[in-house]
Amino acid sequence: MFNLGGLKELSAAEFDQLEPIQWPVLSKGQGTTRVFADSKFAFSDGKARFVATKPLRPKHSTNDEYPLVLNTGRMRDQWHTMTRTGKAARLNNHTPEPFVDMHPQDALLYGVREGELVRVSTRWGSMVVRLRCSGEMPRRMVFVPIHWNGVFSSDARVGALVNPVVDPISGEPELKHTPARVSAFVVSWQGFVLSRRSITVKDAVWWTQAQGEQFVRHEVAGRRTHADWSPWAHKLLGATDPSSDFLEYFDVGTRVYRAAYLIDNRIEACVYVSPRPDLPSRSWLAGLFAKATLSNADRAGLLAGHAADAAADTGVTVCSCFGVGRNTICAAIKKHGLSTPQQIGQQLKAGTNCGSCIPELKAILLEQASVGAA
């Protein structure tokens, strides 16, 4: 019984001093040690009441304008609106930006491609997120996680899209069935910034932000291009110290731009821009922020967009408990001939704590087996 009636008489000062308390709270400031410890429910006879309800079809059906069903929910490493989990760099490493998951055939049908930005629209609102085709979604259904909001993204609050229908008995919102459509979100360039301080890309039409280890990660996209990206990057990264190093690279033909701002041979920020979403790995670059000084190989890698030693890039985090990356897992599978999540755990510890990454480990094993068979 979710009863907090005992808190209603608290003053502001008493509320500020309130210690953690467990519901139900039936008297002022007094919680319950254990719910239903007496094997009785909150009725005079102590028995529970089951309420039988008639199943109802969704209030709003799909149609030609909104042919897809939008489903929402939480994902593995985040909780609610990320007020706490969003501060944990280790959790952000697994999924650092909002996404919509869609069946590959539906993506082909609606002219959108995995890894690119798309607009998800309903009768009630719209959002812009990255397209994922994980293979886990059935046809004509899409999934968007609930966690992002205006603090962490420019336009990814899925609550603005969900239909306003609620269950007549429980009041539960109809979060699992909102007619939607997915369309391309056209931009001229995409990029990311890793910086020791939070920054604002004023000419970006889309952005997301995630906390990393000793840096903040910004994914950005825009429509206004620059003939010369250098002044823009200097201002963006705050490169005002004349004694500092500013490394940059620009390929006029491909319109690829890269820059890094260093003070005393320690990285302060870097930015990477391209007309396409195929940008350098963030995992290896993130590791440079833990270094007191950069080597010559590190400096060269900043402009090349990859580490001189491929093994230095551990890849996107798969096991958040032990910080094990995808590239590390794939290399171990190949080197040791691993075929089960348990064997991966013995080699790398991945999947041996909370176990939430085991489904992903199984998917990697299947993928690597198919690669080996080919």
C-alpha positions in Angstrom: 0.0 0.0 0.0 1.6 3.2 -1.2 0.4 5.4 1.7 2.5 8.6 2.5 -0.2 10.2 4.6 2.1 10.5 7.6 4.2 13.0 5.7 1.5 15.5 4.9 1.9 17.4 8.1 5.7 17.8 7.9 7.0 21.4 7.9 9.7 22.4 5.4 12.3 22.2 8.0 11.2 18.7 9.1 11.2 17.5 5.5 14.7 18.8 5.0 15.9 16.8 8.1 13.9 13.7 7.2 16.0 10.5 7.1 15.3 7.8 4.5 11.9 6.2 5.2 10.0 3.2 3.9 6.3 3.4 3.0 3.6 3.1 4.0 4.0 6.1 6.3 0.9 6.0 8.5 1.9 8.4 11.2 4.1 11.5 11.2 7.6 10.6 10.3 7.1 6.9 11.1 7.7 4.4 8.3 7.0 0.7 8.1 9.9 -1.7 8.6 8.5 -4.4 6.4 5.3 -4.3 4.3 2.7 -7.1 5.0 4.9 -8.6 7.7 1.6 -9.5 9.5 0.3 -11.3 6.3 -2.6 -8.9 6.2 -3.8 -6.4 3.6 -5.3 -2.9 4.2 -8.9 -4.1 4.5 -11.0 -4.8 7.6 -10.8 -8.5 7.0 -7.1 -8.5 6.2 -7.7 -10.0 2.7 -6.6 -8.6 -0.6 -9.0 -7.5 -3.3 -8.5 -8.5 -6.9 -10.0 -6.1 -9.5 -11.0 -7.9 -12.7 -10.9 -5.6 -15.6 -12.0 -6.1 -19.2 -9.1 -5.9 -21.7 -9.3 -2.9 -23.9 -7.8 -2.3 -27.3 -5.5 0.8 -27.6 -7.4 4.0 -27.9 -5.5 5.2 -31.0 -4.8 2.9 -33.9 -2.1 3.1 -36.5 -3.0 4.5 -40.0 -1.3 5.7 -43.2 0.0 8.8 -41.6 1.3 7.1 -38.4 1.9 3.5 -39.4 4.3 2.5 -36.6 3.7 1.7 -32.9 5.9 3.7 -30.6 6.9 1.7 -27.4 8.8 3.3 -24.5 10.6 2.1 -21.5 14.0 2.1 -19.7 17.2 0.7 -20.9 19.9 -1.3 -19.2 22.2 1.2 -17.6 20.0 4.2 -16.9 17.1 5.0 -14.5 14.3 7.5 -15.0 15.6 11.0 -16.0 19.3 10.3 -15.3 19.4 12.7 -12.3 21.8 10.2 -10.7 22.8 7.6 -13.3 23.5 10.3 -15.8 26.4 11.4 -13.7 28.1 8.0 -13.9 30.6 8.0 -16.7 30.8 4.2 -16.6 27.1 3.9 -17.3 27.1 6.5 -20.0 29.9 4.7 -21.9 27.4 1.9 -23.0 24.7 4.2 -24.5 25.8 7.8 -24.5 23.0 9.2 -26.7 19.2 8.8 -27.3 18.1 6.5 -30.0 15.1 4.8 -31.7 15.3 1.1 -32.4 13.6 -0.1 -35.6 13.4 -3.2 -37.7 15.8 -3.1 -40.6 13.1 -3.7 -43.2 11.0 -0.8 -41.8 14.1 1.4 -42.0 14.5 0.5 -45.7 10.8 1.1 -46.3 10.8 4.6 -44.8 14.1 5.7 -46.3 16.2 6.0 -43.2 19.6 4.4 -42.4 21.1 3.0 -39.2 23.5 5.4 -37.5 21.9 8.5 -38.9 19.6 11.0 -37.3 15.8 10.6 -37.7 12.7 12.4 -36.6 10.1 10.4 -34.7 6.7 12.0 -34.8 3.3 11.4 -33.4 0.1 13.5 -33.3 1.3 15.0 -30.0 4.9 15.8 -30.7 8.2 14.9 -32.2 11.9 14.2 -31.3 15.2 13.8 -33.1 17.4 10.7 -32.2 19.9 8.3 -33.7 18.5 5.3 -35.6 19.5 1.9 -34.3 18.6 -1.5 -36.0 19.4 -4.0 -33.3 17.4 -6.8 -34.7 15.3 -6.9 -31.5 12.3 -5.1 -32.8 9.4 -6.7 -34.7 8.0 -5.1 -37.9 5.9 -2.0 -37.5 7.1 -1.2 -34.0 9.8 1.2 -32.7 11.3 1.7 -29.3 12.6 4.9 -27.7 14.0 4.9 -24.1 12.5 7.3 -21.6 15.6 8.8 -20.0 16.7 11.8 -22.0 15.3 15.3 -21.4 16.3 19.0 -22.0 19.3 18.7 -19.7 21.0 16.0 -21.7 19.7 16.6 -25.2 18.2 19.2 -27.5 15.1 17.2 -28.6 14.8 13.7 -27.2 12.0 13.8 -24.5 9.8 10.9 -25.5 7.1 12.0 -23.0 6.2 14.8 -25.5 5.2 12.1 -28.1 3.2 9.7 -26.0 -0.6 9.8 -26.4 -2.6 11.2 -23.4 -4.8 8.1 -22.8 -4.7 6.6 -19.3 -6.3 3.4 -18.0 -9.7 4.2 -16.5 -9.0 2.1 -13.4 -5.4 2.5 -12.5 -4.6 5.7 -14.3 -1.6 4.1 -16.0 -0.6 6.0 -19.2 -0.8 4.1 -22.5 3.0 4.2 -22.8 3.3 1.1 -25.0 1.1 2.0 -27.9 1.3 5.4 -29.7 0.9 5.6 -33.5 4.1 7.2 -34.9 6.2 7.7 -38.0 9.9 7.9 -38.6 11.5 10.2 -41.2 15.0 11.4 -42.1 16.4 14.4 -40.2 18.7 16.1 -42.8 21.9 17.8 -41.6 25.0 19.1 -43.4 27.5 17.9 -40.9 27.7 15.7 -37.8 30.4 15.7 -35.1 31.4 15.4 -31.5 33.3 17.3 -28.9 35.1 15.9 -25.9 36.0 18.7 -23.4 37.0 19.1 -19.8 34.2 21.6 -19.5 30.7 21.7 -20.7 30.3 23.7 -24.0 27.5 25.0 -26.2 27.6 24.6 -30.0 25.4 27.6 -30.9 24.9 26.7 -34.5 24.0 23.1 -33.9 20.4 22.0 -34.8 20.8 18.9 -32.6 23.0 17.9 -29.6 23.3 15.5 -26.8 25.5 15.6 -23.7 26.9 12.8 -21.5 29.4 12.8 -18.6 32.6 10.9 -19.2 35.7 10.3 -17.1 37.3 13.8 -16.7 35.4 15.1 -19.7 32.0 15.9 -21.1 30.9 14.3 -24.4 28.8 16.3 -26.8 27.3 14.8 -30.0 26.3 17.6 -32.4 24.9 18.2 -35.9 24.2 21.2 -37.9 23.2 22.6 -41.3 25.5 25.7 -41.5 28.9 24.7 -42.9 32.1 26.7 -42.7 34.6 27.3 -45.5 37.2 27.5 -42.8 36.4 25.5 -39.6 39.4 26.8 -37.7 38.0 30.0 -36.2 34.9 28.2 -35.2 36.8 25.4 -33.5 39.1 27.9 -31.7 36.1 29.7 -30.2 34.2 26.4 -29.5 37.1 24.8 -27.6 38.1 28.0 -25.8 41.6 27.9 -27.3 42.7 31.4 -26.2 46.0 30.6 -24.5 48.8 31.7 -26.9 51.3 29.3 -25.3 49.0 26.3 -25.8 49.0 23.8 -28.8 46.2 23.7 -31.3 46.4 20.7 -33.6 44.1 20.6 -36.6 43.5 18.8 -39.9 41.1 19.7 -42.7 40.5 17.6 -45.8 38.9 20.0 -48.4 37.7 17.2 -50.6 35.8 15.1 -47.9 35.0 18.2 -45.7 36.4 16.3 -42.7 37.8 18.5 -39.9 39.6 17.5 -36.7 41.1 19.7 -34.0 42.6 19.2 -30.5 43.4 21.8 -27.9 46.4 21.0 -25.6 47.8 22.9 -22.6 51.2 21.7 -21.4 50.9 18.6 -23.6 47.7 17.6 -21.8 44.4 17.4 -23.8 41.8 20.0 -22.9 39.3 19.4 -25.7 38.9 18.0 -29.2 36.4 18.3 -32.0 35.6 16.1 -35.0 33.3 17.1 -37.8 32.2 15.2 -41.0 29.4 15.3 -43.5 28.7 11.6 -42.6 28.1 9.9 -39.2 31.2 7.7 -39.6 33.3 9.6 -37.1 36.3 8.3 -35.1 36.0 6.1 -32.1 35.2 8.0 -29.0 36.5 5.2 -26.7 40.2 5.6 -27.5 40.0 9.4 -27.4 38.2 9.3 -24.1 41.2 7.5 -22.6 43.5 10.3 -23.5 41.8 12.5 -20.9 43.2 10.3 -18.1 46.8 11.0 -19.3 48.9 13.7 -17.6 50.9 14.2 -20.9 50.4 12.9 -24.4 53.0 11.0 -26.4 54.0 11.8 -29.9 51.9 8.8 -31.0 48.9 10.2 -29.1 49.3 13.6 -30.8 49.5 12.0 -34.2 46.5 9.8 -33.4 44.4 12.9 -32.6 44.6 14.1 -36.2 44.5 10.6 -37.7 41.3 9.9 -35.8 42.6 6.5 -34.4 45.3 5.1 -32.2 48.6 4.0 -33.7 48.1 0.7 -31.8 44.7 -0.7 -32.7 44.6 -2.6 -29.3 44.5 0.7 -27.5 40.9 1.2 -28.7 38.8 -1.0 -26.4 35.6 -0.1 -28.2 32.2 0.8 -26.8 31.6 -0.4 -23.3 29.7 -3.7 -23.1 30.2 -4.6 -19.4 29.7 -1.5 -17.3 30.5 -3.3 -14.1 34.1 -3.9 -15.1 34.5 -1.4 -18.0 35.1 -4.1 -20.7 34.8 -2.8 -24.3 33.5 -4.5 -27.4 36.8 -4.6 -29.2 38.5 -6.2 -26.2 35.8 -8.9 -26.1 36.0 -9.6 -29.9 39.8 -9.9 -29.6 39.6 -12.3 -26.7 37.0 -14.4 -28.6 39.3 -14.7 -31.6 42.5 -15.2 -29.6 41.2 -17.9 -27.2 38.4 -19.4 -29.3 35.7 -18.5 -26.8 32.2 -19.7 -27.4 30.1 -19.0 -24.3 29.5 -15.9 -22.0 31.0 -18.0 -19.2 34.3 -18.3 -21.0 34.3 -14.6 -21.7 33.8 -14.0 -18.0 36.7 -16.2 -17.1 39.0 -14.3 -19.4 37.7 -10.7 -18.9 35.3 -10.8 -15.9 32.6 -9.4 -18.3 29.1 -10.6 -17.4 30.2 -12.0 -14.0 28.7 -9.4 -11.7 25.2 -8.1 -12.4 24.8 -10.2 -15.6 22.9 -7.5 -17.5 25.4 -7.6 -20.4 25.1 -11.3 -21.0 22.5 -11.0 -23.8 24.9 -8.6 -25.6 27.8 -11.0 -25.0 25.7 -13.8 -26.6 25.0 -11.5 -29.6 28.7 -10.7 -30.0 29.5 -14.4 -29.9 27.0 -15.2 -32.7 28.3 -12.3 -34.7 31.9 -13.4 -34.4 31.0 -17.0 -35.2 29.3 -15.9 -38.4 32.4 -13.8 -39.3 34.7 -16.8 -38.7 32.4 -19.0 -40.8 32.6 -16.6 -43.7 
